[in-house]
Amino acid sequence: MNFARVQIEGNARILSEPASLSLDRGSRLIVLGVEVDASGVHLLTHTADPIRVAGAREPVYGCSEFVFALEPEVTRAGRVEPVVERIERWLTWTPEERICAPGDHQLCLEP
């Protein structure tokens, strides 16, 4: 399994570590874990479909950690909306993949 880490700073700057794994726009990801700490939100994801990786003969699955930096006041406030808004600037959900409770976009199932 291949792994890539992507750091998204508050000023919209993206930092990534060199890795053989590269995700194309539109790659489908499954969120395996979410962690919020003083520095931001960490999403551990896994590709839903095999992807091409440099040096591999066959497509493979891979994991990525997306780290969304948050201002300390956002973390301290404990509100979900600004956190979700920050994530959705970079990662999008499609209606086919996200089913939410009526009127509550925070309570969702993602098959």
C-alpha positions as CSV (number, residue, x, y, z in Angstrom):
1,M,0.0,0.0,0.0
2,N,1.2,3.5,-0.8
3,F,0.8,6.6,1.4
4,A,0.8,10.3,0.8
5,R,0.4,13.2,3.2
6,V,-1.1,16.5,2.2
7,Q,-1.0,19.6,4.4
8,I,-3.5,22.4,3.6
9,E,-2.6,25.6,5.4
10,G,-5.1,28.3,6.3
11,N,-3.8,30.6,3.6
12,A,-4.7,28.0,0.9
13,R,-1.1,26.8,0.6
14,I,-0.7,23.1,0.0
15,L,2.3,21.2,1.1
16,S,2.9,17.6,0.2
17,E,5.7,15.1,0.8
18,P,7.4,13.4,-2.1
19,A,5.6,10.0,-2.7
20,S,4.9,7.7,-5.6
21,L,1.2,8.1,-4.9
22,S,-0.6,10.9,-6.9
23,L,-4.3,11.5,-6.9
24,D,-6.0,12.9,-9.9
25,R,-8.9,15.4,-9.6
26,G,-12.1,13.4,-9.1
27,S,-10.4,10.4,-7.4
28,R,-12.9,8.8,-5.1
29,L,-11.8,8.5,-1.5
30,I,-13.2,6.7,1.6
31,V,-12.6,8.4,4.9
32,L,-11.3,5.9,7.4
33,G,-10.6,8.2,10.3
34,V,-11.0,11.8,11.5
35,E,-9.0,13.4,14.3
36,V,-9.2,17.0,15.5
37,D,-6.4,18.4,17.6
38,A,-5.1,21.9,18.4
39,S,-3.4,22.2,15.0
40,G,-6.3,21.1,12.8
41,V,-8.3,18.3,11.3
42,H,-6.6,15.1,10.1
43,L,-8.5,12.9,7.6
44,L,-7.1,9.4,6.9
45,T,-8.4,8.3,3.5
46,H,-8.2,5.3,1.3
47,T,-8.8,5.2,-2.5
48,A,-12.1,3.7,-3.4
49,D,-10.6,2.4,-6.7
50,P,-7.1,1.3,-7.6
51,I,-5.0,4.2,-9.0
52,R,-1.8,4.3,-11.1
53,V,1.4,4.7,-9.1
54,A,4.9,5.5,-10.4
55,G,7.0,2.3,-10.6
56,A,4.0,-0.1,-10.2
57,R,3.0,-2.4,-13.0
58,E,-0.6,-2.6,-11.9
59,P,-2.9,0.0,-10.3
60,V,-2.9,-0.1,-6.5
61,Y,-4.9,1.2,-3.6
62,G,-3.4,3.9,-1.6
63,C,-3.9,6.0,1.6
64,S,-3.6,9.7,2.0
65,E,-3.7,11.8,5.1
66,F,-5.2,15.3,4.6
67,V,-4.3,17.7,7.3
68,F,-6.4,20.9,7.3
69,A,-4.8,23.6,9.4
70,L,-7.2,25.5,11.6
71,E,-6.8,28.7,13.5
72,P,-6.8,28.0,17.3
73,E,-10.0,30.0,17.9
74,V,-11.8,27.7,15.4
75,T,-10.7,24.6,17.2
76,R,-11.5,26.1,20.7
77,A,-15.0,27.2,19.5
78,G,-15.9,23.5,19.0
79,R,-18.3,24.3,16.1
80,V,-18.5,21.8,13.2
81,E,-19.6,24.2,10.5
82,P,-16.3,26.1,10.0
83,V,-14.4,22.8,10.0
84,V,-16.6,21.2,7.4
85,E,-16.5,24.4,5.3
86,R,-12.6,24.4,5.3
87,I,-12.6,20.7,4.2
88,E,-15.2,21.3,1.5
89,R,-13.0,23.9,-0.1
90,W,-10.7,21.1,-1.2
91,L,-12.7,17.9,-1.1
92,T,-16.2,17.6,-2.5
93,W,-19.0,15.1,-1.8
94,T,-21.3,14.0,-4.5
95,P,-25.0,13.4,-3.9
96,E,-24.6,9.8,-4.9
97,E,-22.0,9.3,-2.2
98,R,-23.4,11.3,0.7
99,I,-26.9,10.9,2.1
100,C,-27.8,13.3,4.9
101,A,-30.6,13.5,7.4
102,P,-33.3,16.1,6.3
103,G,-32.1,19.5,7.2
104,D,-28.9,18.3,8.9
105,H,-25.9,18.2,6.6
106,Q,-23.6,17.1,9.5
107,L,-25.4,13.8,10.1
108,C,-24.7,11.8,6.9
109,L,-24.0,8.3,5.6
110,E,-21.4,7.9,2.9
111,P,-21.6,4.5,1.3
